[in-house]
């Protein structure tokens, strides 16, 4: 399934290109502009996500739309946008597929599995990703307060989905 560049470029404009490139560079360990299967697997393991080799192959096959065996920044951007966009995903999948992807992302942040992202959990995950945002407890408190609709000083899955559809934690980071 070849996806035209126009479709990639016409996806949600709410995605911050500089943030997308930062996330891409975290996966692109050798800075060659491409994410290999090995780099993807290692990066996911660093996030606490363990994927069997056959599932990693299938994931690479879905993301690698030009079939060169690697994921470039455009392909990565399409995946990233499909996760945070509302409605149909880029590969024609349903909202349910997006919901599953968001649940997986939420579970990465919800380190103790209690159904909430706390200030400490947010700070831990952002630090493990090497992001500049969220280095201090105060920054994380502020980020959470911007999406904490019910005022309990933590983010539940419903609030997380709303935030991701608005561009993710980077959109509320304040810098």
MOMO-V745875 format. One record per residue. N is the residue number from 1. SS is DSSP state (h for helix, s for strand, l for the rest). PSI is psi in whole degrees, 0 to 359 (* if undefined). BURIAL is I if it has 16 or more other ideal C-beta (glycine too) atoms within 10 Angstrom, else O. Layout:
N&SS&PSI&BURIAL + N&SS&PSI&BURIAL
This chain:
1&l&107&O + 2&l&127&O + 3&l&127&O + 4&l&149&O + 5&h&326&O + 6&h&322&O + 7&h&319&O + 8&h&315&I + 9&h&337&O + 10&h&358&O + 11&l&172&I + 12&l&125&O + 13&l&357&O + 14&l&349&O + 15&l&126&I + 16&l&115&O + 17&h&323&O + 18&h&323&O + 19&h&319&I + 20&h&315&I + 21&h&323&O + 22&h&314&I + 23&h&316&I + 24&h&315&I + 25&h&333&O + 26&h&328&I + 27&h&328&I + 28&l&81&I + 29&l&324&O + 30&l&10&O + 31&l&38&O + 32&l&5&O + 33&l&7&O + 34&l&144&I + 35&s&121&I + 36&l&168&I + 37&h&319&I + 38&h&315&O + 39&h&319&I + 40&h&313&I + 41&h&315&I + 42&h&319&O + 43&h&317&I + 44&h&321&I + 45&h&320&O + 46&h&335&O + 47&l&0&O + 48&l&17&O + 49&l&114&O + 50&l&119&O + 51&l&127&O + 52&l&153&O + 53&h&319&O + 54&h&324&O + 55&h&326&O + 56&h&320&I + 57&h&315&O + 58&h&319&O + 59&h&314&I + 60&h&319&I + 61&h&323&O + 62&h&320&O + 63&h&321&I + 64&l&79&I + 65&l&337&I + 66&l&359&O + 67&l&22&O + 68&l&1&O + 69&l&357&O + 70&l&165&I + 71&s&120&I + 72&l&177&I + 73&h&327&I + 74&h&315&O + 75&h&319&I + 76&h&319&I + 77&h&321&I + 78&h&316&I + 79&h&311&I + 80&h&314&I + 81&h&323&I + 82&h&329&I + 83&h&318&I + 84&h&352&I + 85&l&159&I + 86&l&148&O + 87&l&213&O + 88&l&141&O + 89&l&166&I + 90&l&330&I + 91&l&14&O + 92&l&5&O + 93&l&169&O + 94&l&173&O + 95&h&328&O + 96&h&322&O + 97&h&319&O + 98&h&319&I + 99&h&318&O + 100&h&318&O + 101&h&320&I + 102&h&323&I + 103&h&318&O + 104&h&317&O + 105&h&317&I + 106&h&316&I + 107&h&331&O + 108&h&317&I + 109&h&323&I + 110&l&75&I + 111&l&329&O + 112&l&359&O + 113&l&23&O + 114&l&1&O + 115&l&7&O + 116&l&148&I + 117&s&119&I + 118&l&170&I + 119&h&314&I + 120&h&319&O + 121&h&317&I + 122&h&313&I + 123&h&317&I + 124&h&314&O + 125&h&316&I + 126&h&322&I + 127&h&319&O + 128&h&335&O + 129&h&349&I + 130&l&20&O + 131&l&147&I + 132&l&326&O + 133&l&144&I + 134&l&23&I + 135&l&333&O + 136&l&157&O + 137&h&320&O + 138&h&317&O + 139&h&316&I + 140&h&321&I + 141&h&316&I + 142&h&316&O + 143&h&315&I + 144&h&320&I + 145&h&332&O + 146&h&341&O + 147&h&358&I + 148&l&86&I + 149&l&327&O + 150&l&0&O + 151&l&20&O + 152&l&8&O + 153&l&29&O + 154&l&165&I + 155&s&122&I + 156&l&178&I + 157&h&320&I + 158&h&314&O + 159&h&323&I + 160&h&315&I + 161&h&315&I + 162&h&316&O + 163&h&316&I + 164&h&323&I + 165&h&341&I + 166&l&2&O + 167&l&3&I + 168&l&181&I + 169&h&330&I + 170&h&329&I + 171&h&338&I + 172&h&5&I + 173&l&340&I + 174&l&4&O + 175&l&*&O
